[in-house]
Amino acid sequence: MNDPSSFYNNANTTSEEQVKTIPVPVEIVSEQEMAFIEAALASTRPLLSSTSSSSSLSSSPARLALVSALPSILSPLRRPTGSFHSTACFRPLPAPPDIEDSAGSSRPKSLLHQFRSRRGLTVTDITATEWCEKQMEFVLLHGKPRRTEAMKAGSDRHTQLEKEVGEKVEVQIKSVEDSWAVKFMNFIVGANQLMFEGLTRELPVIGVVEGVWMIGVVDEIRMPVNEATLNPILVDTKTRYKATLPSEAQKRNARLQLMCYKYLWDNLVADTFPTDHFFNHFNLNPLYTLSGEVKEYIASLGFHAKTLEDVFTYFRDACCLLSPSQGQLLLRYELQSDHSLLEEYHFSYDALWFKIQVQECLKFWLGERDANYVSQDERWKCQFCAFTAKCPLTATSNKRAE
């Protein structure tokens, strides 16, 4: 959700005479690739899309998904990266070192190890930490406070937007492997929606950021209109209780959120996914036989899969069809009462700034330092915090006021 950058233009024009003289190549695809193509052409079959949370596994035995329909014709002009290449896409990469397993460490277990072991951080974890590390610490130690009406209104708006691209269904899951299979299918359906319809919402993404696994759900991804580029645009919609523009602190936090999504998306489509490390970190069995209902839903999408590894292969094939996102990101601010647009905020992805912000957040999560309080000029955040009664900063401020 931040700064301006130029759109990518990769248009290649050819004259009519040149087109006539170019020979048409014959493409040979594997059975696995053909299954993916046939599934994309299955217009009469329901498709799963994502409404799953960004946590590793819901506490409920059911996983929500969305149903939508795709066009019946797969146009070769809509294929962002050309041909399928399953072998290249499924290339296992060496596992990055686990920060938590450093030899000889005598310090107490970090918050990452205590609360996110074998789960990974969520993008929300990162943005909440950037907002106020002390508040994040209180949430971990004492639990989340009750949701406010403003928070509920924001969630309701996201649900409403999501319904515009699909219909929710419920899938019963019996294992963590089932849960990940549904997540991967949600990604596949969202990728198909993006390529065929130019828009998808609530798309799950996952990857390693600064040595730590991170999971997120992108609010909206859209293809540019009337542009030659096939690089999608990442968008996030925020709601405002009053018809006022957000503060710089709020915009900064939203910028970090969208940059997290871009980093995760771009790494997924760049064929750098650490496959072995993924299964090891999340303690998953790739050969696990999926439960009956999960297999039925996968079959209804036109895919044939028995194990988590089967679904993961389709997931990596889908990633290979996608292009990196644009360098320019978009934040939208709406009024909660009538959804009128307050502001559209375009900003550029800043790789160095993003790296510094994430590294600073991870110092807190990895136990390298204690939680920081908000800065003096952002103490106004304390007025909206549910932990003011417990916070030493608030107590100190009250004593000074007396």
C-alpha positions in Angstrom: 0.0 0.0 0.0 3.0 3.4 -1.6 5.5 5.7 -4.1 5.4 6.5 -7.9 7.2 4.4 -10.5 6.8 3.9 -14.2 4.8 1.1 -15.8 6.7 -1.5 -17.8 6.3 -1.4 -21.5 7.4 -4.5 -23.3 5.5 -4.2 -26.5 7.1 -5.8 -29.6 5.5 -4.8 -32.9 5.8 -6.7 -36.1 4.7 -5.8 -39.6 2.1 -7.9 -41.5 4.7 -9.1 -43.9 7.0 -10.3 -41.0 4.1 -12.3 -39.5 3.5 -14.1 -42.8 7.1 -15.3 -43.0 7.5 -16.6 -39.5 7.1 -20.4 -39.3 4.7 -21.8 -36.7 6.5 -23.9 -34.2 5.1 -27.2 -33.0 5.0 -27.4 -29.2 5.1 -30.8 -27.4 3.7 -30.9 -23.9 3.8 -33.6 -21.3 0.8 -35.4 -19.9 1.1 -33.3 -16.7 1.1 -30.1 -18.7 -1.8 -31.2 -20.9 -3.8 -31.9 -17.8 -3.3 -28.3 -16.7 -4.3 -27.0 -20.1 -7.4 -29.2 -20.2 -8.4 -28.0 -16.7 -8.1 -24.4 -17.8 -10.5 -25.1 -20.6 -13.1 -26.7 -18.4 -15.5 -23.8 -18.4 -18.5 -25.7 -17.0 -16.7 -26.9 -13.9 -16.7 -24.9 -10.7 -13.4 -23.4 -9.6 -11.9 -22.8 -6.1 -10.5 -19.5 -5.1 -9.2 -18.1 -1.9 -10.9 -17.0 1.2 -8.5 -18.8 3.6 -6.8 -16.9 6.3 -3.1 -16.2 6.1 -2.3 -18.6 9.0 -1.0 -22.0 8.2 -4.1 -24.0 9.3 -7.5 -22.8 10.4 -8.7 -24.0 13.8 -11.9 -25.2 12.0 -11.9 -28.6 10.2 -13.4 -26.8 7.2 -11.6 -24.6 4.7 -13.5 -21.9 2.8 -13.0 -21.5 -0.9 -14.7 -19.6 -3.8 -16.4 -20.9 -6.9 -16.2 -19.0 -10.1 -16.3 -19.8 -13.9 -13.6 -19.2 -16.5 -13.9 -18.7 -20.3 -14.0 -21.9 -22.3 -11.2 -20.8 -24.7 -7.6 -20.4 -23.7 -6.2 -17.8 -26.0 -2.4 -18.2 -26.6 -2.2 -14.4 -26.7 -3.1 -14.4 -23.0 -0.2 -16.6 -21.9 2.1 -14.2 -20.0 5.3 -16.3 -20.2 4.7 -18.6 -23.2 5.0 -22.4 -22.9 4.6 -24.7 -19.9 7.8 -26.1 -18.7 7.1 -28.4 -15.8 10.6 -29.7 -15.3 12.1 -26.2 -14.9 9.3 -25.0 -12.7 9.6 -27.9 -10.2 13.3 -27.5 -9.8 14.1 -28.0 -6.1 16.4 -25.4 -4.6 18.7 -25.8 -1.7 17.1 -24.9 1.7 18.1 -21.5 3.1 19.6 -21.8 6.6 17.1 -21.8 9.5 17.8 -18.7 11.6 16.3 -20.3 14.6 18.7 -23.3 14.5 22.0 -21.4 14.8 24.5 -23.6 16.6 25.7 -22.4 20.0 22.9 -20.0 20.6 22.2 -19.7 24.4 19.6 -16.9 24.3 16.0 -17.8 25.3 13.6 -18.9 22.6 12.5 -16.0 20.3 8.9 -14.9 19.8 9.2 -16.4 16.3 10.0 -19.8 17.8 7.4 -19.6 20.6 4.5 -18.4 18.5 5.2 -19.1 14.8 7.2 -22.3 14.9 6.4 -24.4 11.8 3.9 -21.8 10.8 5.8 -18.9 9.4 5.0 -15.2 9.9 2.1 -13.6 8.1 2.2 -10.3 6.3 -0.1 -9.0 9.0 2.5 -9.9 11.6 5.0 -7.7 9.9 2.7 -4.7 9.5 1.5 -5.0 13.0 5.1 -5.1 14.2 5.9 -2.0 12.2 2.8 -0.2 13.6 3.9 -0.9 17.2 6.2 -3.6 18.4 5.0 -3.3 22.0 1.4 -3.8 20.9 2.5 -6.8 18.9 4.2 -8.3 21.9 1.0 -7.8 24.0 -1.1 -9.5 21.4 1.3 -12.5 21.4 1.4 -12.8 25.2 -2.2 -11.8 26.1 -4.2 -12.6 22.9 -5.9 -10.3 20.4 -8.3 -7.7 21.7 -11.9 -7.6 20.6 -12.5 -6.4 17.0 -13.8 -2.9 16.7 -16.7 -1.9 14.6 -14.3 -0.2 12.2 -12.3 -3.5 11.8 -15.5 -5.4 11.2 -16.6 -2.9 8.5 -13.3 -3.3 6.8 -13.5 -7.1 6.8 -17.1 -6.9 5.5 -16.0 -4.7 2.6 -13.3 -7.1 1.6 -15.8 -10.0 1.7 -18.1 -8.0 -0.5 -15.4 -7.3 -3.0 -14.4 -11.0 -3.0 -18.0 -12.0 -3.8 -17.7 -10.0 -7.0 -15.3 -12.6 -8.4 -16.6 -15.8 -7.0 -19.0 -17.7 -4.7 -17.9 -19.2 -1.4 -18.0 -23.0 -0.8 -16.8 -25.0 2.2 -14.3 -27.9 1.9 -13.8 -30.2 4.8 -10.1 -30.8 5.6 -8.6 -33.5 7.8 -4.9 -32.7 7.9 -2.5 -29.8 7.4 -1.6 -31.4 4.0 -5.3 -31.0 3.0 -5.2 -27.3 4.1 -2.1 -26.6 1.9 -3.7 -28.5 -1.0 -6.7 -26.1 -0.8 -4.4 -23.1 -0.6 -2.5 -24.1 -3.7 -5.7 -24.7 -5.6 -6.9 -21.3 -4.5 -3.8 -19.8 -6.0 -4.3 -21.7 -9.2 -7.9 -20.6 -9.6 -6.9 -17.0 -8.8 -4.1 -17.2 -11.4 -6.6 -18.4 -14.0 -9.0 -15.6 -13.1 -6.2 -13.1 -13.5 -5.2 -14.4 -16.9 -8.7 -14.9 -18.3 -10.7 -12.1 -16.7 -8.0 -9.6 -15.8 -8.8 -9.5 -12.1 -8.6 -11.7 -9.0 -8.9 -11.1 -5.3 -7.8 -12.7 -2.0 -4.9 -14.6 -3.6 -2.7 -16.5 -1.2 1.1 -16.1 -1.6 4.0 -17.6 0.3 7.8 -17.4 0.3 11.0 -16.8 2.2 11.8 -13.2 3.2 15.1 -12.4 4.8 15.4 -16.1 5.8 12.0 -16.4 7.4 8.9 -18.0 5.9 6.1 -15.5 5.3 2.4 -16.0 4.2 0.0 -13.5 2.9 -3.3 -12.9 1.0 -3.2 -10.3 -1.7 -6.3 -8.1 -1.6 -6.5 -7.6 -5.4 -4.4 -8.2 -8.5 -5.5 -6.8 -11.8 -4.1 -6.8 -15.3 -3.4 -3.3 -16.8 -6.0 -2.1 -19.3 -4.9 -0.7 -22.7 -1.3 -1.4 -22.1 1.1 -3.7 -23.9 2.7 -5.0 -20.7 1.5 -8.3 -19.1 2.8 -7.3 -15.7 -0.1 -7.3 -13.2 -0.8 -4.5 -10.7 -1.1 -5.2 -7.0 -3.9 -3.3 -5.2 -5.1 -3.0 -1.7 -8.3 -1.3 -0.6 -8.6 0.3 2.9 -11.8 1.7 4.4 -12.0 4.9 6.5 -14.6 5.6 9.2 -14.5 9.3 8.4 -14.0 11.1 5.1 -10.4 12.0 6.0 -7.2 11.0 4.4 -4.8 8.6 6.3 -1.8 9.8 8.2 1.7 9.3 6.9 2.2 6.5 9.5 -0.9 4.7 8.2 0.3 5.1 4.6 3.8 3.9 5.5 2.3 0.8 7.1 0.2 0.1 4.1 3.2 0.6 1.8 5.0 -2.1 3.7 2.1 -4.4 3.3 1.9 -4.1 -0.4 5.6 -4.4 -0.8 5.5 -7.7 1.1 2.9 -9.0 -1.3 5.0 -7.9 -4.3 8.1 -9.5 -2.9 6.3 -12.8 -2.4 4.5 -12.7 -5.7 7.6 -11.9 -7.7 9.6 -14.7 -6.1 6.8 -17.2 -6.7 6.8 -16.5 -10.5 10.6 -16.3 -10.7 11.1 -20.1 -10.2 13.1 -19.6 -7.0 10.7 -21.5 -4.6 12.7 -23.6 -2.1 10.7 -26.8 -2.5 12.5 -29.1 -0.1 12.8 -26.4 2.6 9.0 -25.7 2.3 8.0 -29.4 3.0 10.6 -29.6 5.8 9.8 -26.4 7.5 6.0 -26.9 7.6 6.5 -30.6 8.4 4.5 -31.8 5.4 4.5 -35.2 3.7 4.4 -34.5 -0.1 3.2 -38.1 -0.7 0.3 -37.8 1.8 -3.0 -39.0 0.2 -5.5 -36.2 0.3 -8.9 -36.7 1.9 -11.9 -37.7 -0.2 -13.7 -34.3 -0.2 -10.5 -32.4 -1.0 -9.9 -34.7 -4.0 -13.5 -34.3 -5.1 -13.1 -30.6 -5.2 -9.8 -30.8 -7.1 -11.4 -33.1 -9.6 -14.3 -30.7 -10.0 -11.7 -28.1 -11.2 -10.5 -30.5 -13.9 -7.4 -31.6 -12.2 -6.3 -35.1 -11.3 -4.5 -35.2 -8.0 -4.1 -37.8 -5.3 -1.3 -36.4 -3.2 -0.1 -33.0 -1.9 2.9 -33.3 -4.3 0.5 -33.6 -7.2 -1.2 -30.4 -6.3 2.1 -28.7 -5.6 3.3 -29.5 -9.1 0.2 -27.9 -10.6 0.8 -24.9 -8.3 4.4 -24.5 -9.6 3.1 -24.9 -13.2 0.7 -22.1 -12.6 3.4 -19.9 -11.2 5.4 -20.4 -14.4 2.6 -18.8 -16.5 2.7 -15.6 -14.6 4.8 -12.4 -14.9 6.4 -10.3 -12.2 4.2 -7.5 -10.8 4.6 -3.9 -11.8 6.9 -1.7 -9.9 4.1 0.7 -9.2 1.6 -0.3 -6.5 -1.8 1.0 -5.7 -3.6 1.9 -2.5 -7.3 2.7 -2.5 -9.0 4.4 0.4 -12.8 4.2 0.6 -15.4 5.7 3.0 -17.0 2.9 5.0 -20.6 4.2 4.9 -21.0 4.4 1.1 -17.8 3.0 -0.4 -17.1 6.3 -2.1 -13.4 6.7 -3.2 -11.4 9.1 -1.0 -8.0 8.6 -2.6 -6.0 6.4 -5.0 -2.4 6.4 -3.9 0.2 5.2 -6.4 3.7 4.5 -5.2 6.9 2.7 -6.3 8.3 -0.5 -4.9 11.5 0.4 -3.0 13.6 -2.8 -2.5 16.2 -1.2 -0.2 13.5 0.4 2.1 11.5 -2.8 2.2 14.6 -4.8 3.1 15.5 -2.4 6.0 11.9 -2.4 7.3 11.6 -6.2 7.3 15.1 -6.7 8.9 14.1 -4.3 11.7 10.9 -6.1 12.4 12.7 -9.5 12.4 15.1 -8.2 15.1 12.1 -8.1 17.4 10.7 -11.5 16.3 14.1 -13.2 16.5 14.8 -11.9 20.0 17.8 -9.8 19.1 16.3 -6.9 21.1 13.3 -5.9 23.2 10.2 -4.5 21.7 10.4 -0.8 20.8 7.7 1.7 21.7 6.2 4.1 19.2 8.2 7.3 18.5 7.3 10.5 20.2 5.6 12.0 17.1 3.4 8.8 16.8 2.2 8.6 20.4 -1.3 9.3 19.1 -1.5 5.6 18.2 -1.8 4.9 22.0 -5.3 6.4 22.0 -6.5 3.5 19.9 -4.6 0.7 21.6 -6.4 -1.9 23.8 -3.3 -2.4 25.9 -2.8 1.1 27.3 -3.5 -0.1 30.9 -0.7 -2.6 30.6 1.8 -0.5 28.7 4.8 1.0 30.6 5.0 3.9 28.1 1.4 4.9 28.9 2.0 4.6 32.7 5.1 6.8 32.4 3.3 9.4 30.4 0.4 9.5 32.9 2.8 10.0 35.8 4.5 12.9 34.0 1.1 14.5 33.4 0.3 14.3 37.1 
